[in-house]
Amino acid sequence: MSEIDTDNPAPTRTPATVCVAGASGLVGSNIVKACLQNGWNVRGTMRNASDPGKVPYLMALPRAEERLRLFTADMAAAGAFDEFTEGVDSLFIACLVPTYHGLSGKPAGEMNDEQGYAEIIMPTVNGCLNILRSANRHGVKNVVICSSTSSTNPIPWPPVKNEVDHWSDEALQCRAKKYTSAAKTVMEKSAFRFAGENHIRMSVFLPSMIVGPVVMPGHVHKGLLRLVRGETMHKQIPNNSMSMIDVRDLAALFLAACENPHACGRYFGVYTSWHWADIYATLQKIVPDMKMPEAPKGERVAATGFDHTRKESLGVPLRDIPTILRETIEWIKAEPFGEWKQS
């Protein structure tokens, strides 16, 4: 899949007004926070702009009272974003969250291809395109989308992955019943095609495990919360690796791509990848009395390799994994939203 040509990028200006689709999500709420810190006006969309469990946290952000407006919008409805993309300089799409169950509650892994496409893949693809069509109708030519590293897993697996050459094969993903991952692959290809046809400068970020201080309680990383409570994340340490990033750094990458007139195409949204054994060894230094899982079985697999060149071109310094874990756990222990409920 080729990237959009940026040999002669159109000049852009620092946006005064942006739209954040998915403003109440983990990534979206942190993008909103970062945009407000930059002094931008933000139109945030969510499924229910009156949700008492979410709206107060967003409106409590610094500068929110004067610069943040929240709206209800359903990405499944054509034209639903027309009103909110009119007159904006840039668009952030952070509402394409992973879908693991169909409308009936059936797990994605138990579906056939017809169901998987109809209930898992196409809602994500069509939702993204509906938002892009609204933006395009109003001349928005600067878009940043949150996707996932699951779209960058070719077979055979390369020793070092890069964002330009390495794509997952959606047919193989579907064959393996990985419809949730395939949704990201198909969505990105469809979005890039639309952006190329309509001369939109589009950047797509590919994160994996996202941790760090969050805007509202429902987004706290559940595994680390269990660990702080004296429980365990795993019964046995997985014999594989995990890539991660602090959500504040991910939001900073989004804004950097938005402001950089040469930024375009795919970017890894990870610091790096570590084997779970190394992650747990670091966690034990931070929480010495934590319950350690059983040791992993078998010969240790190598951690996923990433080419960080494109990501680093954006000039955003990222926290390393020990810092990410330490700051997240310290933040959880401080109980920023009051006493954690045992949920």
C-alpha positions, 0 to 999 in steps of 0.5 A, spaced: 500 500 500 503 506 497 503 512 502 500 519 499 505 523 495 508 529 500 513 531 495 510 538 494 505 538 501 500 544 501 502 549 506 498 549 513 497 553 519 497 552 526 489 550 527 485 554 531 479 549 531 479 542 531 474 536 531 476 530 535 471 524 533 471 520 540 473 525 545 471 521 551 475 515 549 482 513 552 486 516 546 481 521 544 480 524 551 488 525 551 488 528 544 482 533 547 487 535 553 493 536 549 489 540 544 486 545 550 493 545 552 495 548 546 490 553 546 486 550 540 478 550 540 476 543 540 469 540 538 469 533 541 464 528 539 462 522 543 456 517 542 452 521 548 454 528 549 450 528 556 453 522 559 454 523 566 460 518 567 464 522 562 462 529 560 464 532 567 471 529 567 472 532 560 469 539 562 474 539 568 480 539 563 484 546 564 481 551 558 475 546 557 470 551 559 472 556 554 475 552 548 471 545 549 464 543 546 461 536 546 456 534 541 453 527 540 455 523 533 454 516 531 459 514 525 455 509 523 450 515 520 452 518 513 453 525 514 453 525 522 459 529 522 457 534 517 456 540 522 462 538 526 467 538 521 464 545 518 470 550 519 475 546 522 482 546 520 484 539 522 480 532 524 482 527 529 479 520 528 480 516 535 473 513 535 475 506 531 476 502 537 477 495 537 470 491 536 470 484 539 463 482 539 457 482 534 450 485 535 448 479 539 454 479 543 457 473 539 465 473 540 468 475 533 472 469 534 466 464 533 464 468 527 464 466 519 467 471 514 460 473 512 458 475 520 465 478 521 465 482 515 458 485 517 459 486 524 466 487 526 470 489 519 465 494 515 462 498 521 469 500 523 471 501 515 464 505 514 464 509 520 471 512 518 469 513 511 463 517 513 467 521 518 472 522 512 466 524 507 463 529 512 470 532 513 472 532 505 465 536 504 467 542 508 474 542 505 478 539 511 485 537 508 489 535 515 486 528 518 490 524 523 487 517 525 488 512 531 489 505 528 493 499 531 499 495 530 495 489 528 495 492 521 502 491 520 503 483 521 505 480 515 507 473 514 512 471 515 514 476 520 520 480 519 525 481 524 524 489 524 517 492 522 516 498 518 510 502 517 511 503 509 512 496 507 509 491 512 501 490 512 497 485 515 493 480 510 486 481 511 484 475 508 489 471 512 487 475 518 480 473 517 482 465 516 485 465 523 478 469 525 482 475 527 476 480 524 478 485 530 485 486 527 482 485 520 478 491 521 484 495 522 487 493 516 481 494 511 480 501 514 487 503 513 487 501 506 480 504 505 482 511 508 488 512 505 485 510 498 479 516 500 485 521 502 489 520 496 483 521 491 481 527 495 488 530 496 487 529 504 494 529 508 492 524 512 497 521 518 495 514 521 498 512 528 499 505 530 499 503 537 499 497 541 498 497 549 497 504 551 498 506 559 499 512 563 495 517 567 488 518 563 482 523 563 477 519 566 476 512 571 474 507 566 480 508 562 485 506 567 489 500 565 486 494 568 492 489 568 496 494 572 490 496 577 489 489 579 497 489 580 497 495 585 491 491 588 495 485 590 492 481 584 495 478 578 495 480 570 497 473 568 497 466 571 504 465 567 508 470 564 507 470 556 512 467 552 512 473 547 513 481 547 508 487 548 509 494 545 507 500 549 507 507 549 504 513 554 498 515 552 500 523 553 506 521 548 501 518 543 497 524 544 503 529 543 505 525 536 498 526 534 499 533 535 506 533 532 503 530 525 497 535 525 502 541 525 507 538 521 506 540 513 510 534 511 507 529 516 503 523 512 502 516 512 503 511 517 507 512 524 508 507 529 505 509 536 509 505 540 516 506 544 518 499 543 517 492 545 519 488 550 519 481 552 513 480 558 519 477 562 523 483 562 516 487 563 515 483 569 522 484 572 521 491 571 514 491 575 517 487 581 522 493 582 517 498 582 512 494 586 517 489 590 511 485 594 507 484 587 505 477 586 509 474 580 506 469 575 509 463 574 515 463 569 514 463 562 515 456 558 519 454 552 525 457 549 524 465 550 522 468 543 525 475 541 521 481 542 518 485 536 523 489 532 520 496 530 524 501 525 523 508 529 525 512 523 518 515 521 516 516 528 522 519 530 522 524 524 516 528 528 521 530 534 517 528 540 521 525 546 518 519 548 518 516 555 522 509 556 518 503 558 521 503 566 518 510 566 512 509 563 510 503 568 513 507 574 509 513 573 503 509 571 503 505 577 505 511 582 499 515 579 494 509 580 497 509 587 495 516 588 488 514 587 486 521 582 479 519 582 478 517 589 478 510 592 478 505 586 472 501 586 473 493 586 470 492 579 
